[in-house]
Amino acid sequence: MKQVEQLKWLEQVILDFYATKPVAPQLVETILYSVQAGGKRLRPLLLLELLEGFGIRLTDAHMQVAAALEMIHTGSLIHDDLPAMDNDDYRRGRLTSHKKFGEDMAILAGDSLFLDSYALVAMAELPSQIRIELIVALSKAAGTFGMVGGQVLDMEGEKRQLNLAELQAIHAHKTGKLLAYPFVATGVMMEADSQLKSLLQETGEWLGLAFQVRDDILDVTASFEELGKTPNKDLVADKTTYPALLGLEEAKDFLEMSLDKVETLLQDLEKKTAFQAEKIRKIVESLRLHG
């Protein structure tokens, strides 16, 4: 299936979820403002392309899991932009949620997206044990032991000189866990053995690391038009980033090394299974700075 078709289906699943007569129409308006703001949809696309790469025909259930992942990511962006967090006025080229609707509505929209995502997974027509495993894995990727925990480490690291191990620990949780979730969820939905699940998870974790290194580099090299948000935010906040710690050129080398590792693991998946990696490989290659 073409990615444009996947994205159209994904958006429709989210719209259908919120099409029920709402308790608070303004809340749904605020939610959909951010959901429909664009973005690469990297996380759900990874999940869908992984499933197809293993020869699985996509269903509404798969799309609901992918939509749930995108909803959590969108909720995290709404909260990241709040004044108490990164304090940004723009996201994806337009006003952030709190600038458009107020801080109170932005907080509640983020809360809803976090919570509604689990309803979507629970509703999916998948065996009950698989749904339970998907929900547990999503919670661990998004909550105290994943994204939120990593966000706290990130805040605690401001105005401190972190070493590489500390920086990697932050981003393995803040960014990496949610980016690895498509790989973890694929293993769950395939009912893969433990060895294959471990290989999938390792691939996702390396991709999550590469994504964060790339994000740090773009923060100091890209323009507002390219980013869709305010550049140099990490520099202003005095955060330790890969360019700040390693230097810009070495950070670029680190990015290439990380993406090369992903490629090696994809090749390993192809050798050990019937996995077709072409479409995932295109996504990975698009993260290279010349991509």
C-alpha positions in Angstrom: 0.0 0.0 0.0 1.3 3.5 -0.8 2.2 5.7 2.1 -0.3 8.4 1.0 -3.1 5.8 1.2 -1.8 4.7 4.6 -1.8 8.3 5.9 -5.3 8.9 4.6 -6.6 5.8 6.3 -4.7 6.7 9.5 -6.3 10.1 9.7 -9.8 8.7 9.0 -9.4 6.3 11.9 -8.6 9.2 14.2 -11.5 11.3 12.8 -13.9 8.4 13.2 -12.9 8.0 16.9 -13.7 11.7 17.6 -16.8 11.8 15.4 -19.0 10.6 18.2 -21.1 13.5 19.7 -18.5 15.1 21.9 -19.0 16.0 25.6 -17.0 19.2 25.0 -16.8 20.3 21.3 -14.0 22.8 22.0 -11.8 19.9 23.3 -12.2 18.0 20.1 -11.5 21.1 18.1 -8.3 21.6 20.1 -7.3 18.0 19.7 -7.8 17.9 15.9 -6.0 21.2 15.4 -2.8 19.5 16.5 -3.6 16.1 15.0 -4.2 17.7 11.6 -1.2 20.0 11.7 0.8 17.8 9.4 4.1 16.2 10.4 6.0 13.2 9.0 3.9 10.6 10.8 7.1 8.7 11.1 6.1 6.4 14.0 2.8 5.1 12.5 4.4 4.8 9.1 7.2 2.7 10.6 4.7 0.3 12.2 2.6 0.0 9.0 5.6 -0.5 6.7 7.1 -3.1 9.1 3.9 -5.1 9.1 3.7 -5.0 5.3 7.4 -5.9 5.1 6.6 -9.1 7.0 3.8 -9.8 4.5 0.9 -8.9 6.8 -2.2 -7.3 5.1 -3.1 -4.2 6.9 -6.5 -4.0 8.7 -8.4 -1.4 10.7 -7.0 -3.0 13.9 -3.4 -2.3 12.7 -4.4 1.2 11.8 -5.9 1.8 15.2 -2.7 0.8 16.9 -0.7 3.1 14.5 -3.2 5.9 15.2 -2.8 5.4 19.0 0.9 5.8 18.7 0.5 9.0 16.6 -2.0 10.4 19.2 0.5 9.9 22.0 3.2 11.6 20.0 1.0 14.5 19.2 -0.1 14.9 22.8 3.6 15.0 23.8 4.3 17.8 21.3 1.4 19.8 22.7 2.8 19.5 26.2 6.4 20.0 25.1 5.5 23.4 23.7 3.9 24.7 26.9 5.6 27.6 28.8 6.5 25.3 31.7 8.4 23.0 29.3 10.1 24.2 26.0 7.9 27.3 25.7 7.6 27.5 22.0 5.1 29.6 20.0 5.2 27.5 16.8 4.9 23.8 15.8 4.8 22.5 12.3 4.8 26.0 10.9 1.8 27.4 12.8 0.8 28.5 16.3 1.2 26.0 19.0 -1.9 24.7 20.8 -1.5 26.8 23.9 -1.0 30.0 21.7 -4.2 29.1 19.7 -6.5 27.9 22.5 -4.9 28.8 25.8 -2.7 26.8 28.2 -5.7 25.2 29.9 -7.1 23.7 26.7 -3.7 22.6 25.5 -3.0 20.7 28.7 -6.4 19.0 28.5 -6.0 18.2 24.8 -2.7 16.5 25.5 -4.2 14.6 28.4 -7.0 13.4 26.1 -4.7 12.2 23.4 -2.6 10.3 25.9 -5.7 8.5 27.4 -7.8 8.1 24.2 -4.9 6.2 22.6 -5.4 3.2 24.9 -9.1 3.1 24.1 -8.2 2.8 20.4 -5.9 -0.2 21.1 -8.4 -1.8 23.3 -11.1 -1.5 20.6 -8.9 -3.1 17.9 -10.1 -6.5 16.6 -7.0 -8.4 17.8 -6.7 -11.4 20.2 -7.1 -10.1 23.7 -3.6 -11.2 24.8 -2.1 -9.3 22.0 -4.1 -6.2 22.9 -2.9 -6.5 26.5 0.7 -6.8 25.4 0.4 -3.8 23.0 -1.1 -1.6 25.8 1.5 -2.6 28.3 4.3 -1.9 25.8 2.8 1.4 24.8 2.5 2.5 28.4 6.1 1.6 29.1 7.2 3.5 26.0 5.2 6.6 26.8 5.0 6.9 30.6 7.2 6.8 33.7 9.6 4.2 32.2 9.8 5.8 28.8 9.0 9.2 27.2 7.8 11.0 30.4 10.7 9.7 32.5 13.1 10.8 29.8 11.6 14.2 29.7 12.2 14.6 33.5 15.9 13.5 32.9 16.1 16.1 30.2 14.8 18.9 32.4 17.1 17.9 35.2 20.0 18.0 32.8 19.5 21.6 31.8 22.5 23.9 32.5 24.6 20.8 33.4 27.4 19.4 31.4 26.3 15.8 30.7 28.6 13.1 29.5 27.7 10.9 26.5 26.2 8.1 28.6 23.9 10.5 30.4 22.8 12.1 27.2 22.1 8.7 25.6 20.1 7.6 28.7 17.9 10.8 28.4 17.1 10.3 24.7 16.8 6.5 24.9 13.7 7.2 27.0 12.5 10.7 25.9 12.6 9.9 22.2 13.9 6.4 21.6 11.2 4.3 23.4 8.3 5.7 21.4 10.3 5.4 18.2 11.1 1.8 19.0 7.5 1.0 19.7 6.6 0.2 16.1 9.3 -2.5 16.1 8.1 -3.9 19.5 4.4 -3.8 18.4 5.2 -5.6 15.2 6.8 -8.4 17.1 3.8 -8.6 19.4 1.3 -8.6 16.5 3.3 -11.2 14.6 3.5 -13.4 17.8 7.3 -13.6 17.0 9.7 -15.6 19.1 11.9 -13.9 21.7 14.9 -13.8 19.5 13.1 -12.0 16.7 11.4 -9.6 19.2 14.9 -8.7 20.6 16.2 -8.1 17.1 13.3 -5.9 16.2 13.6 -3.9 19.5 17.3 -3.4 19.0 16.7 -2.1 15.5 14.1 0.4 16.8 16.3 1.6 19.6 19.2 2.4 17.2 16.7 4.2 14.9 15.5 6.2 17.9 19.0 7.2 18.8 19.7 8.3 15.2 16.5 10.3 15.1 17.5 12.3 18.2 21.0 13.0 17.0 19.6 14.3 13.8 17.1 16.4 15.7 19.9 18.0 17.7 21.9 18.7 14.6 19.0 20.3 12.8 18.2 22.5 15.8 21.5 24.3 15.2 21.7 24.1 11.4 18.2 24.4 10.0 15.9 27.5 9.6 12.4 28.1 11.0 11.0 27.3 7.6 12.8 23.9 7.5 11.9 23.0 11.1 8.4 24.5 11.4 9.4 25.5 14.9 11.9 27.9 16.6 15.5 26.8 15.9 18.3 27.0 18.5 15.9 26.2 21.4 18.4 23.8 22.9 21.2 26.3 22.8 19.0 29.0 24.5 18.0 26.5 27.2 21.7 25.6 27.7 21.0 21.9 27.1 23.7 19.3 26.4 23.1 18.0 22.9 25.2 15.8 20.6 26.6 18.8 18.6 27.4 20.6 21.9 29.1 17.6 23.4 30.8 16.1 20.4 31.1 19.0 18.0 28.9 19.4 14.9 31.0 17.3 12.5 31.5 14.5 15.0 27.7 14.6 15.7 27.1 14.1 12.0 29.5 11.2 12.0 27.6 9.7 15.0 24.4 10.1 13.1 25.8 8.2 10.1 27.2 5.5 12.4 23.8 5.0 14.0 21.9 4.8 10.7 24.5 2.4 9.4 23.8 0.2 12.5 20.1 0.3 11.6 20.9 -0.8 8.1 23.0 -3.7 9.4 20.2 -4.9 11.6 17.7 -4.6 8.7 20.0 -6.8 6.7 20.0 -9.3 9.6 16.2 -9.3 9.7 16.2 -10.0 6.0 18.6 -12.9 6.4 16.7 -14.5 9.3 13.2 -14.0 8.1 11.1 -13.3 5.0 11.1 -9.6 5.9 11.2 -7.2 2.9 13.0 -4.1 4.1 12.9 -1.8 1.0 10.2 0.6 2.3 11.7 0.7 5.9 15.1 1.3 4.3 13.7 4.3 2.4 12.5 5.8 5.7 15.8 5.2 7.4 17.7 6.7 4.4 15.5 9.8 4.5 17.0 10.6 8.0 20.4 11.0 6.6 21.3 14.7 6.3 21.5 14.5 2.5 18.2 12.5 2.5 
